[in-house]
């Protein structure tokens, strides 16, 4: 099978994105840069676990880190990643929205059209 240029790298990207926790961290970092402590507090994950996920994301080139004294602030390295995540979320939510519309009584479907 001819995989074409970049297909192996894209597959590796999807492997890294295959973690719900890492996706959540990337969504938060897409909104604003944050420290490990802020990410742990927001997500409810432990700081060591957040650090572990951030290390994986850094190795994949998805986030960057900037040190300010003792604190390290993380940010999304490339906004394309936030678009991929947003598109994936929109994709998985479409069937649920369609199913909910199908369950509406016929009168409500006409009014919402």
N, C-alpha and C positions, 0 to 999 in steps of 0.2 A: 504494500500500500504506500503510495506516495503521500507523505504527510504534509508537504509544502512548507514554505518558510514560516517559521514562528509558531507552527502548530504545537510542537513539543513544549515551547515556552508558555503558550496559552494553557495547555493542559496542566502544567506545573502551577500556574496562577490559580486555576480553578481548584487544585488540590489545597492550596493555602486558604482559599476562600471557602473551602468546604467545612469550616468550623463556624458554628453559630456564634460562639463567643468572639471570634476574630471579626466576623461580619458586623457584630454589634459594636465592637471597638472602632472599626473603620467608619461606621455610620456616625458615631459620636465625634471622631476626629475630623470627619468631613464637615461637621457643623462649626467646629472651632478647635484650635490646638489645645491640648490638655496634658497634665502631668499624670504619672502613674497613680498617685493618690487620688486625684480627681476622677480618673477612670474607674478605679476600684470602688470609690464611694458611689458613683452613678450606677455602675453595673451590679454591685453587690458581690463581685468576684474578689478574691483575696489579692493583695498586692503582688505576692510572688507569682500567682497565676497570670495576672495582667502583664507583669514583666516578661514572663515566658512567651505569651502570645505576641507581645510587642517585639521581642527578639526575632520570632519567626517572621513577623511582618517586615521588620527591617531587613532581614536576610533576603527576603523576596523583593526588596526594593519598593515596598508599598507605603512605608512610612519613613520619615526622617526624624532625627532627634537633635535637639539643640540644648546644650547645657547652660544653665544660669546659676552659678554657684553650685549648691548641692542639688538643685532641682533640674530635672530633664523634662523638657516639653516636647511632646510628640505631635506631628502633623502629617496629614496625608501627603505623600510625595507627588502624586499625580491625580488630578481631578478626574481623569478617565476612569479610575477605579471607583469613585463615588457614583459615576454614571452607570457602570456595570452593575453595581449593587442596587441602585434605584431601579434599573430596568428589570433585574431579576425579581425584585420585590413586586413590581407592577405585574410582571408575568404570572407569578404564583397567586396573586390576588385576583386576577381577572376571572378565573373559573368560579371563585367564590362569589364574586359580584354577579356573574351571569346566572349562577344557580339561585341566588337570592331573588333576582329579577323574575326568574321562571316560577318561583313559588308565590309571587304576588297574585292575588285574585285578578281576573281579567279587567275589571273596572279600574283598579289601581294602575295596571300596566298601561292602559290608554291614557290616564291622566298624567303619568310620568313621562310619556313619550313626547 
